[in-house]
Amino acid sequence: MSVLFLIALFSSRYILNTYVSKLSKSQVTETTKDSLITTINKTFNYTQNGKPYRITFLEFGSKGCSACRKMEEVMAEVKTKYPDKVNVIFLNILIPENQPMSQYFGIAQIPTQVLLNEQGKEFFRHSGYLSFEELQKQLLR
């Protein structure tokens, strides 16, 4: 019985997270969305801007969250192991200027990791703590 409860709990967590994410994305105005797409393309589309990176690692979090603090170690390790391949960006969702980007990506919980390919398109997303080993599997695929 407890196994069924855990399955139901995790399923509802996923459903709730997905719902909140879609709701957040829907609140972005077309003007803001267009502006953010331009910014993302200019900054993270490495095929157009000539920067040497192949992947962007966006870490959405805050300074007060314990799982977010654990992710700081993972970000540091990625920066050390892949300095020319992965552009690591931390976005504190509590800072007002980061909130449109957070809404655009539909961040429903923190920490959330979003990986963009060299064209600036999302190819991986995870919410919660993600170990370096698990993240590395995505970076090397």
Secondary structure, DSSP 8 states (H G I E B T S, - for coil): -HHHHHHHHHHHHHHHHHHHHHHHHHTS-HHHHHHHHHHHHHHH-HHHH--S-SEEEEEEE-SS-HHHHHHHHHHHHHHHH-TTTEEEEEEETTSGGGHHHHHHTT--SSSEEEEE-TTS-EEEEEES---HHHHHHHHT-
